[in-house]
Amino acid sequence: MDKPAVPENEKTRLRELRELQILDTDKEECFDRITRLAQYIFSVPIALISLIDEQRQWFKSSAGLEVTETARDISFCGHAILDREPLIVSDTFTDARFVDNPLVVNNPHIRFYAGCPITLNSGSRIGTLCIIDKNPRVFTEQDKLALIDLAAIVEREIAVMQFATSDELTQIPNRRGFMMFAEQYLDLCSRQQLNAKLVFIDLDSFKPVNDQFGHAAGDKLLITLASVISAHCRKSDLYARMGGDEFVILFTGLSTQACEKIIARLKQALSAYCKSQKYDFNIGFSHGIADFSPQYPVSIEQLLSSADNKMYSHKEAKKVNR
């Protein structure tokens, strides 16, 4: 078994890793969403976000593995951070570096490993996004590019920790946060031939709430809608408050029918809340759906514009039918 070498910038790398204050922190949905997505895309039993500390690799997120850390000197990820390119081990039984590694001989019995370095803006590689299988497998160039895309999303999430991308009122991503990640999601959809749908939501009768009940009531309504969206969306969906009373949701791999069912549940939940507040007018929302096809990819800005236009048409149609 080959122990991983120490990077030339190890002292700086460890300092930058610890300055993030991410080691030994609680699970976070933004990272767990990525490992679940990696599990699904590659059909593997294990996906990890591994951070390489001085003597250990610690898992910020783990899908399919119970332990939270292992020793660095037996880690695959310790090798992966030594290069810019992903480390691909198609079959550990034929690789002298890993054939007698305890993680191969014992649980989790690694036969296949693919790990893409997580790189900070400074160039320091602090860990990996990796996938593991108990069987050997072929990893195509398309698979490699998809893994790189997912690792880039992890890097963006870490950047979020350093910059304000969360809406202060609702505690969900704001426009900046959404735009940072949505383009990566669309790139991934293009590579994996997945359809996506962007839903643009705008509250109806929001101004009367503020006028009649005060801005505190308006804020509570926005917080409630954000909570309703969070509760009814899937774990892998991306959503945000774009500003004012506008929200967006980016669904991947979802049919139009399934999308409409989720929107209907959002409206029912919002209606139930408004009835509990005893408002004397109806509060709902107008929405527009824009489709993303990997055969005809468009930018996130184009998708937002299309969904916004359809939402506006929906809102105008309501006024005509009153």
Summary of the structure (lengths in Angstrom):
residues: 322
radius of gyration: 22.5
end to end distance: 74.0
largest distance: 74.0
contacts: 1031
relative contact order: 0.11
helix: 46%
strand: 22%
